[in-house]
């Protein structure tokens, strides 16, 4: 029984962490503090999180997408 409770706890922690993992490379998405885009993963993440499409972004480095 303890193993089941522990497994449920671990699964919930993993789901919560992955759901809140869209932090890009910094920023809060406002015009004064835009989300910072520094990697190809950051750039790809924009497409997966439609709730951020109306937010502000700032590209802070050159990104080579040929390896993505």
Secondary structure in CASP SS format (residue, H / E / C, confidence):
PFRMAT SS
TARGET T0000
AUTHOR 0000-0000-0000
METHOD secondary structure of the structure
MODEL  1
X C 1.00
X H 1.00
X H 1.00
X H 1.00
X H 1.00
X H 1.00
X H 1.00
X H 1.00
X H 1.00
X H 1.00
X H 1.00
X H 1.00
X H 1.00
X H 1.00
X H 1.00
X H 1.00
X H 1.00
X H 1.00
X H 1.00
X C 1.00
X C 1.00
X C 1.00
X C 1.00
X C 1.00
X C 1.00
X C 1.00
X C 1.00
X C 1.00
X C 1.00
X C 1.00
X C 1.00
X C 1.00
X C 1.00
X C 1.00
X E 1.00
X E 1.00
X E 1.00
X C 1.00
X C 1.00
X H 1.00
X H 1.00
X H 1.00
X H 1.00
X H 1.00
X H 1.00
X H 1.00
X H 1.00
X H 1.00
X C 1.00
X H 1.00
X H 1.00
X H 1.00
X C 1.00
X C 1.00
X C 1.00
X C 1.00
X E 1.00
X E 1.00
X E 1.00
X C 1.00
X C 1.00
X C 1.00
X C 1.00
X C 1.00
X H 1.00
X H 1.00
X H 1.00
X C 1.00
END
